[in-house]
Amino acid sequence: MTSKTAFKIQQGWLEHTRKVLSPHFDQRPDGQDISLLVIHYISLPPEQFGGGFIDDFFQGKLDPTVHPYFEEIYQVRVSAHCLIERNGRVTQYVNFNDRAWHAGLSCFEGREKCNDFAIGIELEGSNEQPFTDEQYQALTALSQAIMQTYPQINKSRIVGHCDIAPERKIDPGQFFDWERYLGSLSA
């Protein structure tokens, strides 16, 4: 699905969107409590884009011999609900109704364990360069679909990983244009 097309969510899955299923998820403690959207960034290896390594990582299939950095992380069990690549392509790894493992130790408004009630979206990127127009377009369309399907999520409940884990994380980083993104969302 292109980023200019509206996304539709049926039973937790994006319709007509690439899926690469991750084993790194489980059930939410309260399936009715999906009330936070967390924006992240990822690049594997760091500062390199493409190559399919994010798919491998989220599936637990990352080959530690391919790059020295992979030796450090290949056994980490992590996932996100979706990834938006540099060209705007969206891949879904975990059903939105399930708990993806993206936030780690985290807290939002005094409530810990954000994975329990959050949806996690990864942008292919880093803290060293801006995100692409195609990524912002896809993120806006995807966020609109998420907000429509999960109405407890509104603009005030969209945060960066840095907001819920400030001692550990900086993503989505210095180049993420929050004003542009939030300004593109409907109320």
N, C-alpha and C positions, 0 to 999 in steps of 0.2 A: 504494500500500500504506500502510495506517495504521501509526503508530508502535507500536501495541499488538500488531501481528501480527509473528510471527517472519519474518525474512528468510531466503531461500534463495539460495545462489550456485551457479550452474551454468556451468562453463567461464569463470569470471571475471566473469560478469554476474549482477546481481541479478534474480531473477525477479519479474515483475509490478510493476516499478518504472519510473517515468518515466526515459527516456533522452534526453539531448541530447548528441550525439557531438561531441567536441572533436578538432580536427586536431593539437592540441599534446600529442603523446605519441610514444613510440618503444618499441622492444623493450628489455627489461631485459638487462643483460649476462649474468645467470644467472637464468633463469626459475624455478629452484627455490628461490632465496633471496629470499623475501618474509617479512621478519622484524621489521618495525617498523610501528607505526601512529602517524601524526602528526596532531594535532588543530590546526586553524587557525580563524580567523574572517575574514569578509569582509562588507563592505557597500558597495554602489555605488548612487549616490554615497555617500561616507563618511557614516555615521550615518543613512542612509535605507534602508528595507527594501522589498522588492517591486519591481515594475517590470520584471523580466526582464533587467536589465542584467548580472547575473552570467552568465547563459546566453550573452549576447552576448560578454562578455569572454572566456569560456573557449572560444568558437568563433572568436575573432579578428574579430568583427563589431561591436565597440563603436564607436558613432558619436561622433567627437570634438566634434561641434557641439551635442550634447544637454546637456552639462554641462562647465564649465571644467576640472574634475578629469579628465575623460575625455581631454582634450587631452594630458595628461601620460602616460597609460597605454595608450592605444588600440592602440599598436603592440607592446606587451609580449606575448610568447608564453608563456602560463601556463595551467595546468589543475589540477584536482584529480580524484581518482577520484569523489568524491561531494560533494554539498552537502545540508545539512539546513536547510530554511527555518524561519522563526519558528513556523509552524504544524505543524512536524514532517514536512512532505513531503520525501521524499528523491529527488534526481535523481542519476543516474550519468552521468558524462561520459567516463570512460576505463575500459576493462576492467581489473580488478584485476591480471591477469597481465601487463599492459603498464606501462611507466614513465610516469606522469603527471609534469608539470613543476610541482611545488608547493613543494618545499623550498629550491631555489636552493643557494647556498653553505651547506653544512651539515656537521655532524660528530656522530656518535653513538658513544660508547665508543671514540674514536680512529679511527673509520672515516668517511671523507669521502664526499660525494656520496650523501646519504641517499635521493634519488629512486631510485637503483639498487635498493634493497631495501625501500622503504617504500610504504605505502598512505597517501594523504592525504585527510582528510575536512575539509571546510569547514563551519563553522556560520555561518549568516547572523547577524551580530552585530557588536559593537564592544567597545572597552575602556571604554565609557561606561555600559553597562547590562547587567543580568543576562540570561542566556539563559532560554528558556521551558521549562516542564515538558514540553511536547511535543517540544522538541529533545532534552532529556535522555532521554526515553523512546525516541525514534528512534535516538539515538546509542548507547544501551545495546543495543537490539535489533540494530542494524547491527554494532556491535563484537562481539557474541556470534557472529554469523554469520561475521564475518571470522576470529575466533579459532578457530572450529570448522573452517573451510575451510583456513586457513593456520596450523597449530599452532605454528609458530615464534614467533608473536605471542602473548604472554601479558601480564599486567598490568604486569610490569616492563619491557615493550618497547612501552608506550604513552606517548607524550610530547607535549608542546606544541611548536609551532614555535619558541617561545622557548628550549626546551631544546637544540635542535640548531643554532640560529643566534642565540645570545644577544646578539651585538653588533648584530644587525640587526632582530630581531623580538621582539614582546611577546605575540603571540597564543598561546593563546586568551584571555589577558588576566586582569585582576584579578577579574573577576566569574565566571570559570569555576570551578565547584565541583568540584574534583578529588576530594575525599572522597566527595561524593554520587555522582559518576560511577563511580569505581573501586569503591566499595562496592556498586554495583548490578550489577557484573559477577560472573559465576560464576568460580570458580578456574580 
